[in-house]
């Protein structure tokens, strides 16, 4: 290798590393802050007199807004780059938290926590960040790189939950939410680093198709439809657990701080799980890894629900859930990239992720609704198990063959 080629390689590797670190930090802040919302349900209910159903609806609404705005955020990042999208998202996310901190009425909390946070998080998470990172690496290293970013992003869940809990207990809910808003403003400029590797040459599996043609091809692709439907389950399971696990443990007469500890443990083990899923996705067919992941997750949920609740059982449950928590994301986005290429990955993953967020909305909201109606979370726990088995069965038969640009039929008179 010549000196010039070696220098170019080292420069490229440095920027790939910077892109991975920047992506992990943005994800860490955005996802870590989001995972704290379950800690505010009881304080909002007891201190501000708001019904659990309304608070759960606000948290659920941000998932729905996130899902429906994700394709647009992904399309904007595909066209303009990650920098302006991440900056806008960080500012909007922080504004939503600040609005919630001083909300004088329930509808203001719904606007801040539901709408503003939903728009902000769509611009600072997977559809934008993983897409930018995927363009910075080769196809062979893509699954591993996205797994590393997702694993690094889990650090936020480990750090943000204790931070939010500590500030809430010492200074109140408003101060805790404002501190989280400052964290998001701090990472907003990191989209600039993600754009350093934006310009990459299309590969043989990344044809120069228009967005409309790509969306039409995806709509007709059976595997993409199965992947999109199955992703609904991931959102349903995770949003229910993240939102309602602390309250459920209190109903089971467990220590008051155990819910926050369990969520933090999920984030800690998710670091290993996301990396591991990325590693497995680079060596085995990603849809098969996804199928087994859903089966393992559902088995863990079912066992936790039927077995006696102890500190040990909660710890084991949190560890297993963490290992399977966000590993679906690098596998799903990697599978979309493998089939359709990276040119319109932000948009295609955004459409797929919309299904995930519809599931998240129902998981968070139905948890509160069913509890208010029945006084128990049992029906939702059972539903998460059934949905996980169904998702596994949908993923195993997915065809991951890369699509190619359709040949244009020559018009009469053309050579």
Order of alpha helices (4+ residues) and beta strands (2+ residues): alpha-alpha-alpha-alpha-alpha-alpha-alpha-alpha-alpha-alpha-alpha-alpha-alpha-alpha-alpha-alpha-alpha-alpha-alpha
